[in-house]
Amino acid sequence: MKKILITGAAGFIGAALAARLLSEDKDTYVTGIDSLTDYYDPALKRERLEELKTFGERFRFIKGDIADRLFVEDVMRSVRPDTVVNLAAQAGVRYSLIQPEAYMHSNITGFYNILEACRSYSPVHLVYASSSSVYGTDAKAPFREDAALLTPASLYAATKISNEAMAKAYSHLFGFPSTGLRFFTVYGPKGRPDMAYYKFTIRMIAGERLQIYNNGDMLRDFTYIDDITRGIALVINEGQSEGSEIYNIGAGQPVKLLDFIDVLEDELLEAGVILKRPEREFLPMQPGDVPETWCDTGKLEKRFGYKPETDLRTGLRAFAIWYRERYGTDG
Ligand SMILES: NC(=O)c1ccc[n+]([C@@H]2O[C@H](COP(=O)([O-])OP(=O)(O)OC[C@H]3O[C@@H](n4cnc5c(N)ncnc54)[C@H](O)[C@@H]3O)[C@@H](O)[C@H]2O)c1
């Protein structure tokens, strides 16, 4: 029997990962924890959890906050997981300029509690979410894991760099293995309403202009949700016996933001979610943003034979179809 604890299990990536792990192996048991923050509509989080009920007793959900040390200890003591996947965090770059406390609470205090719990309840493999944001403004593209991380452009990025440093120190001092995964802009069905493709969709349905930052002169390595969860599952299943590792998980193919929007519009039109293309409004770069992300996928490929499989059109088609099914054609 494999016992996996996923934090942030009601989140976009957490719920999709739980579904994958439970579908792939009938001997896997997942405990999910999440505090169901209202950073975006918690109804979407509850819907994701509802779908996980189909796995019966192999999925258990416990509501709670990873910044609550006693809660984390209690869960670890009762579950005794082989692997902890820490996805709970305050996500989003721009919000970290408005609500920095949320980042200190979940990403620093919460992460520290997870490390302490892994220390107390070893042997355990800690797999945790980092981000392409750690590469900041100066890293040379395509981004490789051995780049120096000296120019975080936001507090969000700084918390993720801190997580990597904290995990390294704990693995080194207390002997439990940890693997940090730097995700590159994840998109897909049941995604996050705060992310650009989702917000663009809402604006298009409302007949509003799309607000495009840095005059559209941005490159993003958009990564489809299934490619992300497949990568995480590989890392969990292969395990790691000691030390700390960091891997990028991304498509490895940066796309110009305007090309991304073209494909999004095509697929929303095709799915009947919108009836016409929107107008576009070009705005300057936003504080906290970086002009480019581009994933070098070589390390994960060499170690696990991992390659992302989903092209942008296929991924956005799946998003558009899901959106129509969830919200109908009038949003
Ligand atoms: N989606 C992306 O493009 C992307 C890119 C890079 C990194 N990441 C990282 O991946 C992880 C998962 O991201 P996501 O896109 O699924 O985000 P998400 O917001 O959908 O999921 C995170 C979940 O964590 C929960 N949470 C937040 N603080 C908590 C706390 N203190 N205790 C318990 N639960 C808490 C939230 O309620 C939410 O359900 C995050 O660590 C995020 O920073 C995501």
The ligand as an ORCA input file, in Angstrom:
! r2SCAN-3c Opt
* xyz 0 1
  N      -0.456     26.791    -11.679
  C       0.732     27.255    -12.032
  O       0.917     27.763    -13.156
  C       1.908     27.146    -11.098
  C       3.175     27.514    -11.582
  C       4.272     27.433    -10.728
  C       4.122     26.959     -9.436
  N       2.879     26.633     -8.977
  C       2.777     26.152     -7.589
  O       2.100     24.906     -7.598
  C       1.333     24.770     -6.393
  C      -0.108     24.465     -6.719
  O      -0.612     25.538     -7.519
  P      -2.080     25.567     -8.121
  O      -1.985     26.198     -9.441
  O      -2.718     24.244     -7.968
  O      -2.743     26.639     -7.129
  P      -4.142     26.595     -6.347
  O      -4.282     27.930     -5.717
  O      -5.219     26.115     -7.238
  O      -3.860     25.487     -5.231
  C      -3.237     25.744     -4.004
  C      -4.161     25.246     -2.895
  O      -3.506     25.439     -1.651
  C      -4.473     25.830     -0.693
  N      -3.789     26.556      0.376
  C      -3.222     27.788      0.314
  N      -2.678     28.097      1.496
  C      -2.905     27.037      2.316
  C      -2.576     26.751      3.667
  N      -1.914     27.648      4.426
  N      -2.935     25.563      4.184
  C      -3.626     24.651      3.452
  N      -3.977     24.875      2.157
  C      -3.600     26.046      1.606
  C      -5.469     26.676     -1.446
  O      -6.753     26.684     -0.826
  C      -5.488     25.995     -2.820
  O      -6.578     25.099     -2.944
  C       1.546     26.065     -5.612
  O       2.591     25.862     -4.697
  C       1.971     27.043     -6.680
  O       2.761     28.089     -6.138
  C       1.771     26.696     -9.777
*
